[in-house]
Amino acid sequence: MTWSEAEYLEYLESERRAFAWVMRRYGGLTPAKAWEEALECYPYEPAGHPCRGLVFHDEAWHWAMLTIHGDWYVVEHPELVGPPAEYEALR
């Protein structure tokens, strides 16, 4: 995907916010720890980086659920397969 630096940064921040929200709400992390996890999951990748933005192929909800519940979250917690309206309102 081709995007401007501003578009990339906007999307990066949006995904970080959503990931941190899930980690607070469903993972029980403090705001500071949730943001730290979001930065780790969504590091800045400079323009020209071969995998820049690859993490965006799934939304923050999915990555956070994997972090909290593991690979089988869709089987063990089917109620968490899709995000709630509260999460969608963040987008």
VMD Tcl script that draws the C-alpha trace (Angstrom):
set ca {
  {0.00 0.00 0.00}
  {1.24 3.45 -0.81}
  {0.46 6.26 1.58}
  {1.94 9.58 2.52}
  {3.92 9.94 5.73}
  {1.01 11.84 7.28}
  {-1.46 9.08 6.35}
  {0.86 6.41 7.73}
  {1.35 8.27 11.01}
  {-2.39 8.87 11.38}
  {-3.17 5.19 10.83}
  {-0.32 4.10 13.11}
  {-1.62 6.28 15.95}
  {-5.18 5.07 15.40}
  {-4.14 1.43 15.65}
  {-1.99 2.12 18.70}
  {-4.94 3.83 20.45}
  {-7.29 0.96 19.61}
  {-4.77 -1.68 20.72}
  {-4.11 0.14 24.01}
  {-7.86 0.46 24.63}
  {-8.34 -3.29 24.22}
  {-5.36 -4.04 26.44}
  {-6.84 -1.83 29.19}
  {-10.43 -3.00 28.82}
  {-9.89 -6.72 28.23}
  {-6.30 -7.25 29.36}
  {-6.51 -5.33 32.63}
  {-3.38 -3.29 31.95}
  {-2.78 0.17 33.31}
  {-2.94 2.98 30.74}
  {0.86 3.32 30.80}
  {1.48 -0.41 30.34}
  {-1.18 -0.65 27.64}
  {0.44 2.19 25.69}
  {3.86 0.56 26.11}
  {2.44 -2.67 24.64}
  {0.86 -0.70 21.78}
  {4.19 0.92 20.93}
  {5.85 -2.48 20.95}
  {3.20 -4.02 18.71}
  {3.09 -0.99 16.39}
  {6.61 0.41 16.10}
  {7.30 3.23 13.68}
  {8.73 1.89 10.43}
  {10.51 4.39 8.21}
  {9.45 5.00 4.63}
  {11.09 2.47 2.38}
  {11.11 -0.25 5.05}
  {10.17 -3.43 3.16}
  {7.51 -4.48 5.66}
  {6.20 -1.03 6.55}
  {2.63 -1.30 7.71}
  {2.42 -5.09 7.34}
  {0.91 -5.24 10.84}
  {-2.08 -3.35 9.46}
  {-3.28 -6.43 7.55}
  {-5.32 -7.26 10.67}
  {-6.87 -4.68 12.94}
  {-5.72 -3.88 16.46}
  {-8.60 -5.88 17.97}
  {-7.19 -9.12 16.54}
  {-3.58 -8.45 17.62}
  {-4.70 -7.50 21.13}
  {-6.86 -10.62 21.47}
  {-3.93 -12.76 20.36}
  {-1.75 -11.06 22.97}
  {-4.31 -11.50 25.75}
  {-5.78 -14.92 24.97}
  {-3.41 -16.59 22.51}
  {-3.88 -18.18 19.11}
  {-7.02 -20.08 20.06}
  {-9.03 -17.08 21.25}
  {-11.49 -17.52 18.38}
  {-12.29 -21.04 19.60}
  {-12.01 -20.52 23.35}
  {-13.71 -17.10 23.38}
  {-16.05 -16.98 20.37}
  {-17.75 -13.94 21.89}
  {-14.50 -12.04 21.24}
  {-14.15 -12.86 17.55}
  {-15.53 -9.47 16.60}
  {-15.10 -6.19 18.42}
  {-17.95 -4.53 20.31}
  {-19.58 -1.26 19.28}
  {-17.50 0.54 21.91}
  {-14.34 -0.44 20.06}
  {-15.80 0.44 16.67}
  {-16.63 3.91 18.02}
  {-12.88 4.50 18.50}
  {-12.22 4.12 14.79}
}
mol new
graphics top color blue
foreach p $ca { graphics top sphere $p radius 0.5 }
foreach p [lrange $ca 0 end-1] q [lrange $ca 1 end] { graphics top cylinder $p $q radius 0.2 }
display resetview
